[in-house]
Amino acid sequence: MGEVVPVGRFAPSPTGRMHLGNIFTAVLSWLSVKSRGGRWILRIEDLDPQRSRREWAERMEEDLRWLGLDWDEGGLQGIGMSAPCMQSLRGDIYEQYFKRLTATGNAYSCRCTRADLMAVNAPHQSDGRLIYPGTCRPPTIPSAEPLSRGCAVRLYVPDEDICYTDAVFGAQRVNLSQECGDFILRRADGAWSYQLAVVVDDALMGVNEVVRGCDLLLSAAQQIYISRLLDLREQSYMHLPLVSNRSGQRLSKRDSSLSMEALRIRFTPEELLGRVGWMAGLLASPRPVTLSHLLERYAPGRIVGREKIIVDFM
Ligand code: GLU
């Protein structure tokens, strides 16, 4: 059998200007595949029509180019792709996989609103996540039930552990029924869930390595479960510490001080790459470097599996 070419992806949501946390993920995902001669895909995750804007996707591409991070496939032009690389244009593909998933049972219609769920269930403290209490869940494992229109559709999850190894955080064991409960595949307004879209896209785009923030460690287990049901390729995972500001809060697209707008005024691409390399443990000090220098020094084992990296250089 031939050697598997590493294929990674960066999958930002175009809901605002990128910040240092997005760049940290982009650089490390790029280094990880490029250090092994692989390919890197840029996928625009614009599933949420209310929050996503094409202008933000254009800015993202421009910010990536400014840093020298070139993608081999995807982006707004869909370079090298047989189908569009923007999730908003891939609804027909998600529909096919949704039908495959629901034709074998495993899913049911749910009428609960967020307010209903809040009334019976305190959100998980650290991330505001709600564990679905099973209000609409049928008493036995659903077999292909007719799904009502205008309702959300949930995936039935069994009371079993999903195990996988993360390249940074090590062995993971997640019981989905305890950590999130049955989760949504299609929202009541017809929007596809992030979990379904990511699994389908990663598999169809030939991705085999997912690098992203550790806020998505639980999502990896949800995505592995969907891949198994659909008999799609499972990914290898590398989750990264979340980049946080001085007060320890995770960066969001609303924080302006570490946004690409501010970073590009303050630093050259080499200065910013030096800071990213230093945050990843690849450099002893945050001195300016080129991307090819980082590529020479790249070693995944230098990234420590902690929850956050506090940045205080602004
Ligand atoms: N679109 C997600 C985000 O911007 C990333 C999802 C992923 O990498 O799987 O946070």
Boltz pocket constraint, residues with backbone or C-beta under 6 A from the ligand:
constraints:
  - pocket:
      binder: B
      contacts: [[A, 11], [A, 12], [A, 13], [A, 45], [A, 198], [A, 211], [A, 212], [A, 216]]
      max_distance: 6.0
